[in-house]
């Protein structure tokens, strides 16, 4: 979709529709609600995935052609960002492999677009890419001559990989897998944020600083935070977002606060610098607890945010990542001085 309303991207592209719910963050999936409204079908394993029309796919090609004309005047960081996909998961194993091949070939043919590939299924990466490698030049570059998954010294600069990490359990499960994927940028979507997430201890990894014990590893290059929207939204404590932002800032990792959520609360409101126009109503047992009255139903109006959370950054053009020469390995010993 051209000119997306999702604040951290420019456009969305859905090569297909329908998905299935795999974790807590999926409970109130907005895509499933849209699918029900438009009669596309339930979001479940048994429902057949629906490929979108050639017109939808050609939009990306037109966007790339337009961006190519400006490429000599604009840096990589100014390329249009395309989120794939807002109504599906690009690593969904229920999708025909031929469709994934077509998507990878489209990505390969559109170097003037910054692709934001977000998934809740990073465990499918190696298998799906191996299946696609027989037919896709892009996928083939991730495998060696024996068909073994390997990292790339120079992954495509316009392809960012991300995982959803709505709570600590999903962060522990998905982020280590993300770090194994060769990418120019690796990012996290902590949406909908359902609890505090400590990015300094993800299965023993400090994923913001790229450290594990005495070794160096790949790290996360960008983090997005956001509370849940919709009528059935669960509470999001703004202090969870605040602590996440502080973690990123201490590690000098770009951070993007998308929204505070429909049912945002703050159990320690005195720690934050609130705008004068935002009413704070008492909430919870503690004297410092509040429920802010926000102007936007999703809590997405930046002017309503506490000063500390009014931050919407994007990663730099060049990656902070370390490329791995070892199959399925993201850690490297620190050189002895």
N, C-alpha and C positions, 0 to 999 in steps of 0.2 A: 504494500500500500504506500503510495506516495505521500510524503510529508506526514510521517507517523506522529501520533500524540504521545508516544513513549519518549520521555524526555532525554534518555541517554542514547538515542539513535536518530537517524534522519528518515529512514524508510524501513518498512518491513516487507519481507518476501516469504511467502509460504508455498513451497513446491508441492505440498499436499496438505490435506486436512485430516483430522481425527488423530487421537492419541489415546493413551490409557494412563490411569492414575497410579503412580508408583510410590508416593511417599506423602508425608503429612502436608506438605506445601500444596499438593494437588487437590485437597479436599474441596475447596471452593473455586476451582479453576474457571477463570473468566472465559476461556476458549470453549469449555464444555457448555457453559451457559449460552454462548453465542450459537454453538452448534445445535442446541436444543431449540433455540428461538427460530433458527432458519431451516430446521428440519434436515440437517446434514447427518445426524445420527449420534448415538451415545459415544462418549469417550471411554472405550473399553477394548480389551484385547480382541474380543470376538468380532468387532465391527470392522468392516473393510475400509482401508484407508482410501482417500479420494484425491487423485492427482488434480492439481489446479489447471486452468486452461492455458493454451499457448500464449494468449494475450498477457496473462500474468507473468509468464516466463520472459516474454519479449520486453517487458518493462525494464527488467534488469539490463538487458542488452542495450536498450536505448539510453539508460542512465549511464552505463559505462562509456558509450560513444560520446555522450555529452561531456562527461568528466574528462575523457581523453583529450578533448580540444583545449581544456584548461590545464592539462597536466604539466606543460612546460612553464606555466606561470605560477602554479600552486604546489606547495610541498605535500608529501604523502599524508601528513596529518590533516590536511584540508579535504581529502577525498570524501565523497559521500559515504556515510556509514549505513550499512544494510543489515538489519537484524533478521536472521533466518533461524527459526521461524516462530512467529507469535501464536500460531494455531496448531503447531505440530512439534515433533522432536526429530531433528535431522538424523539422529542415530537410532531411531525406532526400529527394532528388528522385525516388526510386522510389515514394514514397507518393502516392496519388491526391490531387489538389489539393482535392477535396471534403472529405477528411479533415482537411486543414490548415485549411480554412475553418471546419469544426466546432470544431477546437481553438481557433482565434483567437476565435470567437464565445463559446466557453466561458470563455476568459480575460477577455473583455470583460464577461461577465455575472457574474464573481466578483471584485469589487473588494476584498473583505475577505480575500483570500488573497494572500500574496507569492509570485509565480511566479518560480522559478529555471530559466530556459531555457538549457540548456547544449548546445553543438553542436561538432562537429568540421568543420562545413561552412559557415562564415560567408560563403563566396563565393556560396552559394545564396540568401542573404537577399533581395537586391533583386528577383531574378527570381521567387522563390516568393511574396513579398509582393505583387508586381505582379499575378501570376496570381490571387491570392486576393482582391484588392481589389474585384473586381466583385461579390463575394458577402459580404464581411465588413466590417462597419463599422470594426472595429479596424484591419484592414489598409488600408482606404481612407484612414484618417487619416494614413498615412505617404506618401501620394501627392498630388500637386497635381492640378488640373483637367485637365492635359494628360497625366496618367499617369506623370509623372516622379517618381522617388524623391526625397524631401526629408526633411530633419531636422525634428523637432518641438521647438518652444520648451518645451513642457511634456509630455514623454512620460508615460505612465501610471506613477504612483508605485509601483505594486505589481508592476511587471514588471522583473526583472533579466535581463540577457543575459550569457552567459559563453561562453568557448571553452576547449577543452582545449589545453594547451601542454606536452607531455611532455618536450620538449628545446628547444634554442635554435632549431633549424631550424623547428619547428612554431610556436614563439613568433614568429619573424620573419614567417612566412607568415600566421598567423591573427590576431594581435593588431591590426595596422593595420586589418584589415577590421572587427574588433570595434569599434574606435574610431569607425568611420563609422556605426554603428547607433545611432539615437536611443534612449536608455535612461535610466531613473532611476538604475540601477546597472549597472556593467560589472565582471565578475569573471573570474578565471582559475582553472582547475582544473589545477594542475601535477601531474597524476596519470595514470598512474604516472610518477614522476620518473625519467627515464632518463639524465640528465646535468645539468650546471650550466646555469642559465638566468640571463642577465644582463638584468634588466628595465630597466636604465638605458641600454641600447643595443639597441633592437629596430628594426633598419633605420634607425638614426639617431635613434630616438625614445626619450626617457626617459618611459616610459609610467606610472610611478608618480607623477612630479611634473608630468606634462602639459607636457613641453617638447620642442621640436625646434629646434635652433639658436637663433635669436632670436625664435621664435614660441611661442605658447601653443596647446596642443591638448587634446583630451579626454584623460582619464586613467583608469586602472584604479582601481576603488574597493575591491576586496577580492581577496585571493589565498589559495588553498587549496593546501597541499603534502601529498604523500603518496607513500610508496614502494609498490611493487607487491606484491600478495598472490597466493595460489594456489601450486600445486605447481611451476609452471614460472616462478615469479617471477624477474626479473632483479635483480642487485644494485643497491642504492641507497646511495650514500655519504651518510651523515648530514650531512657537511659541506656538501653541495649544499643541503640543506634549511636548514641553519644560515645559509649565506650569503644564501639567499633571504629568510629571516626578517629578517635584518639590513637588507637592502635596503628591505623594507616598513616596518620600524620607523623607519629614518632618514627615510623619506618620510611618516611618520604615516599609513600605509595599513593598515587592519585586516588581520590575517593569521590563518590557521587551519591548524594542523598536525594533519592527520587521523590519519596513521599513519606509522611508520618503515619498514614493509614486512616481508615475510617473510624476505628475505635482506639485511637491513641490515648495513652495515659502516661503519666510521669510520676514515679514513686519518690523522686527526690528533686522536685522542681526548683528548689532553692539554689541548686548548683548551676543553673542555666540562666542566660540573659534573654528573657522573653521580650518580644515586641510589646509596646504599651497597648496596642489595639487588640491583643488577644486575651479574652477573658479566661481565667483559670478557676475552675470549680473544684472544690475539695473532693478527693477520691482516696479510698483506702483508709487504713487505720492510722498511718503515720501523718504527722502534722504537715509534712512537706509534700504529700501526695496530691496530685491534681489530675483533672481531665480538661485539656485545653479545648476551647470552642474554636474550631478552625473554619475558615471561609470556604474551603474546597472540600467536597464530600470524600475525596480520596486523601485529603491532607497533603496535597501536592503544591500548594501555593508557597513559594519560597519566602515570601514576605511574612508568612505566619510562623516560620521556623525560629527557634532560638538562634541567636547570633552564631553560636558555635557550630550549628548544623547547616548554615547557609553556605554550603560548599558543593559545587558541581564541577569536578575536574575530569579531564580525559588524559589518557596516557600519552607520553611523548611519542614521536614518530618512530624512534629506534627502541628496540627491546632492551630490557634489563636482564633478559634471560641468559642462561648458560646452556649451550648445546651439548647434548650427551652423545658420545660415540658408542655407548654400550647399549645393546638391546634391552629394553624394559628397565633401564636404570636411570635414576634421576640424581643420584648423589655422587660427589667426587671428593676425594681427600683434599684437605687444605695443604697447599705446598709448604714444605718446611722452609723456614727462613734461614 
